[in-house]
Amino acid sequence: MIGKAHSISHASNAINYAMEKKGAVEISRNNVAGENGKEIAKEFRVFQNLNARCQRNTISFVLSPAIPVGNQLTNDDFKNLSDDFLIRMNLNENQSITFLHRDEDHLHLHIFCESD
C-alpha cells in the first residue's frame, strides 16, 4: 500500500477532479451534503474558519494498494479501507468524502477531509 497526503487550499478543484474523473465512484462521505466540489468545500469552510491560523486546512489523501491486491477488492472493501484509515488517523469524526479511481489496472482512493 502506498499513501500520499497533502494539505491543500484548492479543495473545490481537487474534489471536482476526483468526482468527475471518468469511472470515478463515490465510496463514502461523512457529514457532507454537497453535490459538487464548490458546495463541499463551502461546507468544510464552516468548521475550518474556526481556526483562522491555518491556511491549507483540507487534507487530500491518495491510498493505492498494490495492483494485484486492488484488483481483488470490492467497492465495500475500499469503503472499509477508507473508514479504517480515517479511524487510524483520528479523522473519522471530521467531514470527509472518498472516491475510487480505476486508472487501467491501478485502483486507488482519493480521500478529502476537513481539518479544523
Residue pairs with C-beta under 8 A, 6 or more apart in sequence:
1 63
1 64
1 65
1 66
1 69
2 63
2 64
3 61
3 62
3 63
3 64
3 85
4 61
4 62
5 59
5 60
5 61
5 62
6 59
6 60
7 56
7 57
7 58
7 59
7 60
7 115
8 14
8 56
8 58
8 59
8 60
9 55
9 56
9 58
11 37
11 40
11 41
11 44
11 58
11 60
11 112
12 37
12 38
12 40
12 41
13 37
14 37
14 58
14 60
14 110
14 112
15 36
15 37
15 40
15 41
15 97
15 112
16 36
16 37
16 38
17 37
18 24
18 99
18 101
18 110
18 112
19 26
19 36
19 37
19 99
21 99
21 101
23 101
23 102
24 99
24 100
24 101
25 75
25 99
25 100
26 97
26 98
26 99
26 100
27 75
27 78
27 79
27 82
27 98
27 99
27 100
27 109
28 79
28 82
28 83
28 96
28 97
28 98
29 96
29 97
29 98
30 86
30 92
30 93
30 94
30 95
30 96
30 97
31 43
31 94
31 95
31 96
32 40
32 43
32 95
32 96
32 97
33 39
33 43
34 40
34 41
34 42
34 43
40 97
40 112
41 58
43 95
43 114
44 57
44 58
44 95
44 114
47 95
47 114
47 116
48 54
48 57
48 58
48 114
48 115
48 116
50 116
51 57
51 116
54 115
57 114
57 115
57 116
58 112
58 113
58 114
58 115
59 91
59 111
59 112
59 113
59 114
59 115
60 110
60 111
60 112
61 85
61 109
61 110
61 111
61 112
61 113
62 108
62 109
62 110
62 111
63 81
63 82
63 85
63 108
63 109
63 111
64 70
64 106
64 107
64 108
64 109
65 73
65 81
65 107
65 108
67 105
67 106
67 107
70 105
70 106
70 107
70 108
71 105
71 107
73 81
73 107
75 100
78 98
78 100
78 107
78 109
79 98
81 109
82 98
82 109
82 111
83 92
85 111
86 92
86 94
86 96
86 111
86 113
91 113
91 115
94 113
94 114
94 115
94 116
95 113
95 114
96 111
96 112
96 113
96 114
97 111
97 112
98 109
98 110
98 111
98 112
99 109
99 110
100 107
100 108
100 109
101 107
101 108
101 109
101 110
